[in-house]
Amino acid sequence: MAFAAFRSLGYLVTIVRAYPPVYSQVRFHSVLKAISTLVSPAAQDYRAEVIRALEVRYPGKTAVVTDSGTSALALALRLSGVRSASNSPRVALPAYGCPDLLSAALFSGHRVVLYDLDPQTLEPELQSLRHALALGCSHVVVTHLYGRIVDLEAVMHEAKRTGAQVIEDAAQHAGGSLDGVRGGGQADWGVLSFGRGKGINAGGGGALLIPQMESAASLEALGVTPAVSGMLGLARVAATEVLSHPLWFGMVKTMPGLGVGATEFHPLSGIHVAPLTACTLLLDALAQESTLLRHRREVASYYRDALQRFPDVLFAPTASDEEQGALRFPIKLHTPPDRELEHLGVVQSYPRTLADYPQIADVLDNPSHAWPGARQLARSVFTLPTHSRISSTVQRAIVNRLIALVSVSS
Ligand SMILES: Cc1ncc(COP(=O)(O)O)c(C=O)c1O
């Protein structure tokens, strides 16, 4: 009787167990330390400490810490605009990616042209980028999707010919690097995010990396306002840490109103300095980065080896395969994953291209372009989780289930 009850409980646990697609642990003691910043006068030093820690990781750069990656990108667009050869603020954005790119462009008053991505590598499609730049752009933004670090040399070459500033949006770099240069350090202007779904999780926050000789003294003139209270962010971090546990995440993700897993457009309402609570969490996140990164790389390498027999599913290896951030492991699927795979954290990350967001309609200057690469990616890219809660048993379950799915559909 007791055995049957135990077995039923075990069965229940198995069926409700579910894994978030992306997760970076926030430790309990760093949440407590962050709470103490609200009363501790010493906390004032944490922001300076974060800036120092970032500047050590990015030699030759000055770091400005903001309340989000989106606001850091908006600031990059404003600050670097002064140096641009073009006097009409127009930014070339990748047609496939995070809608926050669009929020930053709208906030900083830029018109937008979209360029396509290569559906085999997730990197900029150079011909399409050239067409976009030929329309007259003050900026081009390049992203490192899912921790795959793009070599920016060719993009910087194209941009230099037209006088556009390159902004390297490394929100998703997750500690990945190329020839020893961390994501965010290749171009003159780098953007980082420390949000929940990123490799360095401070529950929120971002940073702009600017060339050292550039002056950030006039931040106020650029509309950067003092930090708002970090209490809400802290409460969100603590709740996310608890709710993302595999034992109940399956239930949590079905709850209406939480928006778990949804990719939505959020307008940016302002650019603030990062709150001290986020700076405290960030110091701890930076300290545990290498441990989490090692695990993610091992998981990604397991997936790559296990799926080698199905080359259509895999993306071409990047130049930086050994050094990638492996925030997630992207694959191409023509049959959507079943419920079991969804429970194991396999999801479609961006089901729409940026051209499909209604908010872009009034500012898009190349609406008649087709972006076939981005459309293909929006249809077929799914990501496998690589984070610290993905044990070897879960990795095997994901691979076995995927192989069954791919074998049936091919
Ligand atoms: C490429 C990219 N840029 C910018 C952002 C915005 O960062 P944040 O969520 O910190 O505002 C994101 C967020 O997912 C992103 O993926």
The ligand as a Gaussian input file, in Angstrom:
#p B3LYP/6-31G(d) Opt

LIG

0 1
 C       19.639000      40.674000     -27.993000
 C       18.961000      41.384000     -26.861000
 N       19.142000      42.698000     -26.714000
 C       18.573000      43.380000     -25.701000
 C       17.780000      42.740000     -24.778000
 C       17.145000      43.530000     -23.681000
 O       17.697000      43.240000     -22.415000
 P       16.845000      43.517000     -21.096000
 O       15.879000      42.396000     -20.944000
 O       17.876000      43.557000     -20.010000
 O       16.192000      44.826000     -21.272000
 C       17.564000      41.372000     -24.895000
 C       16.686000      40.669000     -23.941000
 O       16.335000      39.546000     -24.065000
 C       18.179000      40.669000     -25.962000
 O       18.003000      39.354000     -26.125000

